[in-house]
Amino acid sequence: MGRRPTGIRPGEKASEYQKVTLRLPGDAVAELDAAARTVGRPRWRVVIDAVHAYIGAAAPLTDAERRAVRQLLALKS
């Protein structure tokens, strides 16, 4: 009953992860929000995926996902 754990690995809870506070310019926050909505994941997961893609441990967004992010940003402008 209730919400299932939402961590990266089975049995983990995102609420038990360490907190990190970031200060980002408004356009970066808009891009993060658009990316999260496009891929259907929470912002914290997009940040983790971005770090993994940056260090080469995961694939970046697909071309279709990048186009969708740009389109969503254009709608908000």
N, C-alpha and C positions, 0 to 999 in steps of 0.2 A: 504494500500500500504506500502511497505517496510517490514522490519523485524518485526516479532511479539516479544512482550516482552519475555525475557528469564529467568525471575526470578523463584524462587521456588514456590511462590504462585501466583494465577491469578492476572494479572495487575501489578505485580512487574517487575522491570527491574534490571538486574544484574549490570548495569552501575551505579545504584543508591546505591548499597551496599557499606558498608565501606571497605576500602582497608586494606589488611594485607600483609606484606612482610615477607617471610620466607627464611631462608638460609638453604638449604638442601644439603647433600652430593650427588655426582653424581649418585650413585646407587639408592638413594631414589627418585631422579627426574626421573630416568629411569623407576622405578617401578610405579610412579605416571602416567607418560605418557603411559606406557603399560596398566595400569588399565583403564585409560580414553579411550584409543582406543578400548579396549576389550568390555567395557560396552557402548561405543558410547555416552559418555557424556564429557563435558568440564572438565578440571582439577579442576576448582573451585567447580564444583558439586561433583566430586569424594572426595574432601577434606571434604565438608559438610557431605556427606554420611558416610565417615570414622569417623568423629566426632560423628555422631548420632549412628553409630554401636558401637563405643567405649563406649559410655555412656549407651548403651542398648536401645536406642530409635528407632533403625532400624536394619534390618538384614544385616550381612556382605555379602561379595561376596559368591556366590555359589561355590561348588567344581569345576564345569565346568568352571566358570569364573576364578577361581584361576589357573587352569591348562592352560587356554588360556593366562593368564598374563605371567606365567612361560615360555610358548612356545614362546611368542613374545619376552621376554627378552633373551631367548636362541638364537633367530635369530639375535639379535643385538650384541651379544657377539662375 
